[in-house]
Amino acid sequence: MDFEDLVTALAPPPNRVGKSVGGHEHHLYEGAVMIAYAMHLLRTEGANHVRVHPDGEHGKQFDFSGWLGRRQFRKTSSIGTTAYGGVYENAGGQTITINPRSGLGDVVAEIGDHVISAECKGGIINTKHSGQVSRLYKGLCETVGMLMATPSQGRQVAVVPLTDSTLRLAQRLAPRCALAGIEIALVGGRGEVIDMKSSQEAERDTTK
């Protein structure tokens, strides 16, 4: 999976100049993380229909309609009052519903006889600024905490941007999260997804 338009490059504010790799900060907004994980479920998990539930801020930061249109998803109906809320379908019959409602899980899909429900966070993926690195850490902890506080309907996944720091933290958290029935997935700037649960299982398989 390789998407070149998930990241938004912005000039850093004065207090963060020189704290990112390159001259601009690479923002992987929460809406971008949501849509990347939705595409991951369609392409690799066998989902045919994925529901995404952004809020108003997500819609301001990320162009859901334009991004899906560039992936040949045609809007077939509208939901709510926003320009981007609606049902999008591609020629293969895969559907993504963008429904601007809170409290339903950021990304939800029914696959076979089980439900996958994901909570997502965004962040700056090329930053060395301590405050922004801390926000990435906190984002992963917050998604795990929200899932723990939510009744499970199936698989629960905490999804955050992939950075060196979030990868290290996810590796430490994953075993304990697994005991609570929570998985961790990391989304890179081009839409690649690392499923920490799958990585652990693969490692165990190679040691047998």
Backbone as CSV, one residue per row, in Angstrom:
resi,resn,N_x,N_y,N_z,CA_x,CA_y,CA_z,C_x,C_y,C_z
1,MET,0.852,-1.185,0.000,0.000,0.000,0.000,0.887,1.234,0.000
2,ASP,0.648,2.147,-0.932,1.522,3.299,-1.051,0.695,4.515,-1.457
3,PHE,0.385,5.368,-0.503,-0.379,6.580,-0.758,0.538,7.782,-0.536
4,GLU,0.613,8.651,-1.539,1.545,9.771,-1.460,0.913,11.039,-0.897
5,ASP,-0.377,11.014,-0.588,-1.062,12.252,-0.226,-1.790,12.177,1.118
6,LEU,-1.283,11.378,2.035,-1.851,11.332,3.384,-1.262,12.413,4.287
7,VAL,-0.001,12.757,4.037,0.730,13.681,4.903,0.535,15.113,4.420
8,THR,0.357,16.025,5.370,0.299,17.460,5.085,1.588,18.100,5.602
9,ALA,2.377,18.690,4.700,3.639,19.331,5.076,3.394,20.809,5.356
10,LEU,3.762,21.243,6.554,3.553,22.628,6.976,4.831,23.196,7.561
11,ALA,5.022,24.494,7.371,6.150,25.155,8.010,5.948,25.131,9.526
12,PRO,6.988,24.875,10.296,6.829,24.802,11.754,6.648,26.186,12.367
13,PRO,5.972,26.264,13.499,5.899,27.533,14.231,7.291,27.896,14.763
14,PRO,7.485,29.141,15.170,8.825,29.573,15.607,9.450,28.699,16.680
15,ASN,8.653,28.203,17.618,9.227,27.420,18.723,9.633,26.007,18.311
16,ARG,9.308,25.612,17.052,9.665,24.260,16.616,10.569,24.264,15.383
17,VAL,11.071,25.423,14.998,11.986,25.496,13.861,13.247,24.686,14.175
18,GLY,13.647,23.857,13.225,14.834,23.040,13.408,14.604,21.758,14.184
19,LYS,13.358,21.494,14.560,13.051,20.304,15.357,12.439,19.175,14.531
20,SER,12.401,19.335,13.225,11.856,18.272,12.384,12.883,17.894,11.324
21,VAL,12.772,16.680,10.826,13.664,16.217,9.772,13.216,16.857,8.465
22,GLY,14.063,17.711,7.892,13.658,18.489,6.735,13.117,19.841,7.189
23,GLY,12.752,20.659,6.242,12.338,22.012,6.582,10.892,22.147,7.003
24,HIS,10.077,21.144,6.780,8.659,21.217,7.118,8.269,20.092,8.068
25,GLU,7.219,20.355,8.830,6.646,19.312,9.672,5.677,18.478,8.839
26,HIS,5.751,17.183,8.997,4.869,16.262,8.271,3.750,15.810,9.204
27,HIS,2.584,16.395,9.008,1.423,16.093,9.845,0.649,14.928,9.247
28,LEU,0.529,13.870,10.006,-0.376,12.775,9.646,-1.604,12.951,10.535
29,TYR,-2.558,13.720,10.011,-3.718,14.084,10.816,-4.561,12.858,11.151
30,GLU,-5.376,13.019,12.191,-6.196,11.895,12.645,-7.111,11.385,11.541
31,GLY,-7.661,12.289,10.740,-8.502,11.855,9.630,-7.742,11.012,8.627
32,ALA,-6.471,11.360,8.394,-5.638,10.580,7.475,-5.352,9.195,8.045
33,VAL,-5.121,9.121,9.355,-4.905,7.827,9.998,-6.167,6.972,9.865
34,MET,-7.331,7.583,10.082,-8.589,6.849,9.951,-8.755,6.253,8.562
35,ILE,-8.564,7.086,7.533,-8.825,6.618,6.177,-7.783,5.588,5.747
36,ALA,-6.530,5.754,6.202,-5.502,4.765,5.881,-5.830,3.420,6.512
37,TYR,-6.325,3.445,7.756,-6.659,2.178,8.402,-7.906,1.564,7.764
38,ALA,-8.846,2.399,7.351,-10.019,1.883,6.639,-9.600,1.169,5.355
39,MET,-8.675,1.767,4.611,-8.188,1.126,3.389,-7.452,-0.177,3.702
40,HIS,-6.728,-0.196,4.801,-6.042,-1.416,5.238,-7.049,-2.543,5.481
41,LEU,-8.171,-2.221,6.124,-9.185,-3.240,6.382,-9.799,-3.756,5.087
42,LEU,-9.999,-2.860,4.123,-10.558,-3.281,2.839,-9.576,-4.147,2.065
43,ARG,-8.313,-3.796,2.112,-7.333,-4.442,1.238,-6.725,-5.707,1.831
44,THR,-6.613,-5.775,3.148,-5.877,-6.907,3.720,-6.669,-7.718,4.738
45,GLU,-7.780,-7.194,5.235,-8.521,-7.902,6.277,-9.825,-8.516,5.773
46,GLY,-10.124,-8.324,4.505,-11.319,-8.940,3.942,-12.605,-8.175,4.147
47,ALA,-12.521,-6.928,4.579,-13.731,-6.124,4.760,-14.276,-5.675,3.407
48,ASN,-15.592,-5.569,3.304,-16.232,-4.999,2.118,-16.832,-3.631,2.396
49,HIS,-17.088,-3.359,3.677,-17.699,-2.088,4.065,-17.054,-1.620,5.358
50,VAL,-16.518,-0.408,5.344,-15.890,0.164,6.531,-16.567,1.496,6.838
51,ARG,-16.878,1.711,8.106,-17.495,2.953,8.544,-16.467,3.815,9.283
52,VAL,-16.380,5.071,8.889,-15.442,6.021,9.481,-16.254,7.148,10.107
53,HIS,-15.915,7.503,11.341,-16.708,8.494,12.083,-15.841,9.672,12.520
54,PRO,-15.580,10.608,11.617,-14.788,11.789,11.967,-15.632,12.843,12.664
55,ASP,-14.946,13.786,13.311,-15.667,14.954,13.830,-15.367,16.153,12.931
56,GLY,-15.893,17.309,13.297,-15.745,18.480,12.449,-14.302,18.892,12.227
57,GLU,-13.474,18.765,13.249,-12.070,19.147,13.127,-11.343,18.228,12.149
58,HIS,-11.661,16.952,12.198,-11.045,16.020,11.253,-11.374,16.422,9.818
59,GLY,-12.619,16.835,9.595,-13.035,17.232,8.259,-12.355,18.497,7.776
60,LYS,-11.991,19.386,8.698,-11.271,20.603,8.321,-9.821,20.285,7.960
61,GLN,-9.239,19.327,8.639,-7.824,19.018,8.437,-7.577,18.124,7.238
62,PHE,-8.527,17.237,6.937,-8.299,16.230,5.899,-9.463,16.202,4.922
63,ASP,-9.151,16.172,3.627,-10.159,16.200,2.567,-10.601,14.765,2.240
64,PHE,-11.577,14.268,2.994,-12.045,12.895,2.797,-12.574,12.679,1.375
65,SER,-13.429,13.582,0.899,-14.047,13.404,-0.419,-13.007,13.405,-1.529
66,GLY,-12.107,14.383,-1.489,-11.089,14.473,-2.533,-10.170,13.266,-2.534
67,TRP,-9.780,12.818,-1.336,-8.855,11.682,-1.232,-9.516,10.410,-1.773
68,LEU,-10.751,10.166,-1.368,-11.454,8.977,-1.847,-11.718,9.051,-3.351
69,GLY,-12.025,10.251,-3.837,-12.246,10.413,-5.267,-11.013,10.061,-6.081
70,ARG,-9.835,10.403,-5.565,-8.593,10.054,-6.263,-8.318,8.559,-6.231
71,ARG,-9.019,7.837,-5.363,-8.897,6.370,-5.302,-10.084,5.687,-5.969
72,GLN,-10.806,6.434,-6.809,-11.945,5.903,-7.580,-13.092,5.423,-6.701
73,PHE,-13.266,6.086,-5.568,-14.461,5.855,-4.757,-15.462,6.962,-5.095
74,ARG,-16.613,6.557,-5.611,-17.640,7.509,-6.029,-18.660,7.691,-4.911
75,LYS,-18.998,8.946,-4.633,-19.989,9.230,-3.598,-21.377,8.916,-4.143
76,THR,-22.063,7.976,-3.480,-23.371,7.543,-3.973,-24.527,8.141,-3.181
77,SER,-24.258,8.623,-1.978,-25.306,9.275,-1.180,-24.639,10.111,-0.109
78,SER,-25.401,11.034,0.463,-24.878,11.941,1.478,-25.424,11.586,2.852
79,ILE,-24.628,11.904,3.882,-25.046,11.719,5.270,-24.755,13.000,6.021
80,GLY,-25.743,13.521,6.720,-25.534,14.715,7.527,-25.421,15.973,6.690
81,THR,-24.865,17.013,7.309,-24.828,18.330,6.670,-23.467,18.708,6.114
82,THR,-22.449,17.901,6.342,-21.125,18.226,5.828,-21.013,17.837,4.358
83,ALA,-20.050,18.452,3.674,-19.848,18.144,2.269,-19.259,16.759,2.069
84,TYR,-18.544,16.244,3.086,-17.841,14.970,2.918,-18.603,13.775,3.476
85,GLY,-19.614,13.995,4.312,-20.365,12.887,4.875,-21.149,12.149,3.803
86,GLY,-21.010,10.832,3.762,-21.751,10.078,2.765,-21.200,8.681,2.564
87,VAL,-21.772,7.992,1.595,-21.371,6.633,1.250,-20.573,6.680,-0.051
88,TYR,-19.391,6.071,-0.032,-18.489,6.060,-1.182,-18.256,4.610,-1.610
89,GLU,-18.341,4.358,-2.896,-18.205,2.989,-3.393,-17.286,2.972,-4.613
90,ASN,-16.464,1.930,-4.705,-15.611,1.788,-5.886,-16.185,0.737,-6.833
91,ALA,-15.512,0.549,-7.960,-16.031,-0.350,-8.989,-16.050,-1.798,-8.533
92,GLY,-15.227,-2.124,-7.531,-15.191,-3.487,-7.019,-16.246,-3.778,-5.970
93,GLY,-17.095,-2.798,-5.676,-18.146,-3.002,-4.691,-17.731,-2.752,-3.260
94,GLN,-16.512,-2.273,-3.042,-16.077,-1.924,-1.685,-16.670,-0.564,-1.302
95,THR,-17.073,-0.442,-0.050,-17.777,0.752,0.400,-17.116,1.330,1.643
96,ILE,-16.973,2.646,1.648,-16.545,3.385,2.836,-17.623,4.403,3.153
97,THR,-18.172,4.320,4.344,-19.166,5.293,4.800,-18.481,6.292,5.720
98,ILE,-18.559,7.560,5.366,-18.039,8.643,6.201,-19.222,9.267,6.916
99,ASN,-19.353,8.971,8.191,-20.494,9.426,8.983,-19.995,10.287,10.134
100,PRO,-20.156,11.619,10.050,-19.630,12.517,11.086,-20.431,12.423,12.389
101,ARG,-20.226,11.346,13.108,-20.884,11.160,14.399,-19.865,10.646,15.404
102,SER,-19.939,11.158,16.614,-19.020,10.722,17.660,-19.632,9.571,18.454
103,GLY,-18.785,8.882,19.190,-19.251,7.829,20.075,-19.494,6.493,19.408
104,LEU,-19.111,6.355,18.134,-19.371,5.108,17.404,-18.094,4.347,17.096
105,GLY,-16.941,4.838,17.556,-15.666,4.264,17.156,-15.162,4.977,15.919
106,ASP,-13.867,5.261,15.864,-13.335,6.024,14.730,-13.453,5.252,13.421
107,VAL,-13.099,3.980,13.439,-13.185,3.127,12.250,-13.799,1.796,12.678
108,VAL,-14.867,1.380,11.993,-15.581,0.161,12.380,-15.876,-0.655,11.129
109,ALA,-15.645,-1.956,11.237,-15.959,-2.853,10.122,-16.447,-4.187,10.659
110,GLU,-17.399,-4.772,9.965,-17.858,-6.122,10.270,-17.248,-7.071,9.255
111,ILE,-16.476,-8.017,9.754,-15.792,-8.965,8.881,-16.174,-10.369,9.333
112,GLY,-16.921,-11.053,8.499,-17.401,-12.372,8.885,-18.329,-12.250,10.073
113,ASP,-18.007,-12.958,11.155,-18.865,-12.939,12.333,-18.302,-12.078,13.456
114,HIS,-17.346,-11.208,13.139,-16.795,-10.358,14.182,-16.680,-8.908,13.718
115,VAL,-16.545,-8.020,14.696,-16.448,-6.584,14.448,-15.041,-6.117,14.799
116,ILE,-14.481,-5.250,13.965,-13.237,-4.558,14.291,-13.581,-3.113,14.573
117,SER,-13.180,-2.625,15.740,-13.422,-1.237,16.118,-12.091,-0.600,16.485
118,ALA,-11.759,0.506,15.816,-10.467,1.157,16.022,-10.643,2.578,16.525
119,GLU,-9.788,2.960,17.453,-9.659,4.344,17.885,-8.336,4.867,17.334
120,CYS,-8.356,6.086,16.802,-7.191,6.613,16.088,-6.725,7.950,16.663
121,LYS,-5.448,8.199,16.510,-4.849,9.489,16.819,-3.870,9.852,15.717
122,GLY,-3.657,11.153,15.520,-2.688,11.622,14.548,-1.486,12.248,15.226
123,GLY,-0.615,12.854,14.428,0.555,13.513,14.983,1.553,13.895,13.915
124,ILE,2.634,14.526,14.341,3.715,14.922,13.433,4.721,13.784,13.399
125,ILE,4.973,13.245,12.216,5.732,11.994,12.145,7.234,12.196,11.925
126,ASN,7.681,13.438,11.694,9.117,13.664,11.494,9.688,14.632,12.525
127,THR,9.037,14.725,13.683,9.432,15.715,14.682,10.414,15.162,15.696
128,LYS,11.303,16.045,16.156,12.181,15.749,17.289,11.846,16.648,18.475
129,HIS,10.799,17.438,18.328,10.381,18.350,19.391,9.815,17.543,20.556
130,SER,10.337,17.769,21.748,9.960,16.927,22.885,8.461,16.965,23.164
131,GLY,7.857,18.143,23.026,6.429,18.254,23.283,5.605,17.462,22.290
132,GLN,6.008,17.502,21.012,5.264,16.760,19.985,5.519,15.262,20.074
133,VAL,6.733,14.869,20.431,7.002,13.443,20.661,6.162,12.941,21.821
134,SER,6.049,13.768,22.863,5.227,13.405,24.013,3.759,13.262,23.611
135,ARG,3.294,14.108,22.699,1.906,14.007,22.240,1.666,12.687,21.510
136,LEU,2.661,12.236,20.749,2.530,10.941,20.083,2.430,9.817,21.107
137,TYR,3.278,9.879,22.147,3.208,8.895,23.230,1.827,8.902,23.873
138,LYS,1.378,10.119,24.224,0.091,10.242,24.900,-1.051,9.773,24.005
139,GLY,-0.924,10.020,22.699,-1.970,9.591,21.774,-2.166,8.094,21.798
140,LEU,-1.066,7.344,21.833,-1.183,5.884,21.896,-1.796,5.455,23.221
141,CYS,-1.348,6.066,24.312,-1.902,5.711,25.625,-3.388,6.057,25.713
142,GLU,-3.788,7.185,25.128,-5.190,7.599,25.160,-6.078,6.635,24.364
143,THR,-5.600,6.210,23.194,-6.425,5.289,22.401,-6.603,3.967,23.120
144,VAL,-5.537,3.478,23.752,-5.648,2.238,24.520,-6.634,2.431,25.668
145,GLY,-6.533,3.558,26.367,-7.432,3.823,27.487,-8.879,3.928,27.052
146,MET,-9.127,4.576,25.915,-10.505,4.690,25.421,-11.078,3.324,25.079
147,LEU,-10.265,2.458,24.496,-10.743,1.115,24.172,-11.023,0.303,25.426
148,MET,-10.189,0.467,26.437,-10.425,-0.245,27.696,-11.725,0.196,28.360
149,ALA,-12.115,1.444,28.133,-13.336,1.980,28.740,-14.572,1.712,27.892
150,THR,-14.388,1.074,26.728,-15.497,0.823,25.811,-15.826,-0.658,25.784
151,PRO,-17.093,-1.033,25.948,-17.453,-2.455,25.846,-17.015,-3.034,24.507
152,SER,-16.390,-4.176,24.548,-15.854,-4.779,23.333,-16.946,-5.522,22.568
153,GLN,-17.018,-5.256,21.251,-17.931,-5.984,20.375,-17.174,-6.979,19.502
154,GLY,-15.867,-7.014,19.654,-15.031,-7.875,18.824,-13.579,-7.476,18.997
155,ARG,-12.870,-7.320,17.906,-11.481,-6.886,17.961,-11.405,-5.391,18.170
156,GLN,-10.578,-4.970,19.099,-10.362,-3.554,19.371,-8.922,-3.205,19.033
157,VAL,-8.745,-2.098,18.291,-7.414,-1.748,17.800,-7.129,-0.276,18.082
158,ALA,-5.984,-0.002,18.692,-5.485,1.359,18.876,-4.572,1.678,17.699
159,VAL,-4.879,2.750,16.969,-4.158,3.067,15.731,-3.560,4.462,15.837
160,VAL,-2.237,4.543,15.678,-1.525,5.820,15.777,-0.455,5.883,14.693
161,PRO,0.130,7.073,14.461,1.195,7.184,13.454,2.424,6.357,13.814
162,LEU,3.098,5.883,12.788,4.334,5.129,12.948,5.514,6.091,13.021
163,THR,6.220,6.078,14.141,7.491,6.772,14.300,8.403,5.849,15.101
164,ASP,9.661,6.203,15.194,10.558,5.385,16.010,10.073,5.298,17.453
165,SER,9.579,6.416,17.972,9.160,6.438,19.375,7.872,5.666,19.597
166,THR,6.892,5.805,18.684,5.642,5.053,18.875,5.870,3.557,18.671
167,LEU,6.806,3.201,17.796,7.114,1.788,17.603,7.699,1.183,18.876
168,ARG,8.624,1.900,19.500,9.218,1.397,20.747,8.164,1.265,21.838
169,LEU,7.306,2.288,21.954,6.268,2.238,22.984,5.276,1.114,22.697
170,ALA,4.896,0.956,21.429,3.944,-0.099,21.069,4.510,-1.478,21.376
171,GLN,5.791,-1.663,21.143,6.413,-2.954,21.446,6.350,-3.256,22.936
172,ARG,6.465,-2.211,23.763,6.393,-2.426,25.211,4.953,-2.653,25.667
173,LEU,4.011,-1.946,25.047,2.615,-2.035,25.475,1.897,-3.275,24.948
174,ALA,2.310,-3.755,23.791,1.534,-4.783,23.097,1.244,-6.025,23.935
175,PRO,2.222,-6.581,24.669,1.897,-7.786,25.447,0.819,-7.547,26.495
176,ARG,0.887,-6.406,27.192,-0.134,-6.114,28.206,-1.469,-5.798,27.555
177,CYS,-1.441,-5.077,26.437,-2.688,-4.772,25.738,-3.360,-6.057,25.262
178,ALA,-2.551,-7.019,24.819,-3.113,-8.285,24.342,-3.885,-8.993,25.439
179,LEU,-3.410,-8.884,26.673,-4.123,-9.503,27.784,-5.504,-8.883,27.981
180,ALA,-5.645,-7.613,27.580,-6.936,-6.919,27.682,-7.744,-7.025,26.394
181,GLY,-7.236,-7.781,25.425,-7.956,-7.937,24.160,-7.830,-6.754,23.231
182,ILE,-6.772,-5.961,23.384,-6.565,-4.763,22.569,-5.321,-4.941,21.707
183,GLU,-5.463,-4.653,20.427,-4.347,-4.707,19.491,-3.837,-3.294,19.219
184,ILE,-2.631,-3.200,18.693,-2.039,-1.922,18.323,-1.626,-1.988,16.861
185,ALA,-1.967,-0.942,16.107,-1.541,-0.827,14.716,-0.909,0.545,14.513
186,LEU,0.172,0.579,13.749,0.888,1.814,13.468,0.794,2.121,11.981
187,VAL,0.436,3.373,11.653,0.241,3.788,10.266,1.373,4.721,9.851
188,GLY,2.063,4.365,8.763,3.135,5.195,8.240,2.621,6.281,7.317
189,GLY,3.521,7.159,6.915,3.141,8.322,6.129,2.639,8.009,4.733
190,ARG,2.869,6.813,4.238,2.364,6.416,2.929,1.292,5.333,3.035
191,GLY,0.702,5.228,4.227,-0.432,4.332,4.411,-0.077,2.919,4.812
192,GLU,1.218,2.633,4.965,1.605,1.290,5.390,1.169,1.064,6.836
193,VAL,0.745,-0.143,7.156,0.233,-0.460,8.490,1.044,-1.609,9.078
194,ILE,1.558,-1.388,10.271,2.217,-2.445,11.028,1.256,-2.909,12.109
195,ASP,0.850,-4.154,12.016,-0.037,-4.748,13.008,0.834,-5.412,14.065
196,MET,0.879,-4.811,15.255,1.788,-5.313,16.281,1.432,-6.725,16.712
197,LYS,0.143,-7.046,16.726,-0.270,-8.405,17.089,0.257,-9.405,16.070
198,SER,0.122,-9.083,14.800,0.611,-9.972,13.764,2.115,-10.133,13.851
199,SER,2.826,-9.048,14.168,4.276,-9.121,14.274,4.683,-10.058,15.397
200,GLN,3.973,-10.000,16.516,4.290,-10.869,17.642,4.031,-12.332,17.284
201,GLU,2.904,-12.585,16.626,2.583,-13.959,16.260,3.614,-14.507,15.278
202,ALA,4.046,-13.668,14.351,5.038,-14.107,13.384,6.353,-14.460,14.081
203,GLU,6.719,-13.650,15.073,7.957,-13.915,15.803,7.855,-15.239,16.556
204,ARG,6.684,-15.492,17.161,6.506,-16.751,17.875,6.568,-17.944,16.919
205,ASP,5.991,-17.752,15.727,5.985,-18.844,14.761,7.398,-19.211,14.313
206,THR,8.263,-18.194,14.189,9.615,-18.464,13.713,10.466,-19.134,14.784
207,THR,10.050,-19.072,16.036,10.833,-19.673,17.111,10.384,-21.077,17.440
208,LYS,9.311,-21.526,16.811,8.814,-22.871,17.107,9.722,-23.937,16.487
